[in-house]
């Protein structure tokens, strides 16, 4: 978390995902132990849920972060649309260009949410419902940002209304019921270190 204490500028997707792993993916991994999940097949999915949620946070909070001199959107992606990180800090960035980058980051997040869904079957039934609800509510923030705000985070913080939250909870409950009657499938027990070594957030 010390990386957030000063000016923040991330240059690439690799740096973005590494940051998300450090701040949130590690929490998912620790939660496996808290919840009594010891099957190593679950670990990568727990990490990916943390990454997905943090990507959603970053997409939602672009304006607030910029006001604090923090830009988490990768400079390489911003540059592709003619935006410099400092433009965000100074409030001079083209909102449409920023929206396109946010849309790409949210698409990236959806891939991690999909991986997280694949790991839900490893959770104890009682804990699974709460994690599913949290996942759906976070993903709902990103989808509302895409649909209602046209991916433009400069309009202010996105809020999901209670009616939509209720629908997301119902959907999560449906998935919980399906998973409750479906035992985990057998599969390759990839070791955590092997998994980390193959992903952008591996290493320091």
Secondary structure, DSSP 8 states (H G I E B T S, - for coil): -GGGSS-EE--SHHHHHHHHIIIIIHHHHHHHHHTT---GGGHHHHHHHHHHHHHHHHHHTHHHHHHTTEE-S-HHHHHHTT--HHHHHHT-S-HHHHHHHHHHHHHHHHHHHHHHHHHGGGS-HHHHHHHHHHHHHHHHHHHHHHHTSTT-GGG------HHHHHHHHHHHHHHHHHHHTS---------HHHHHHTSTT---
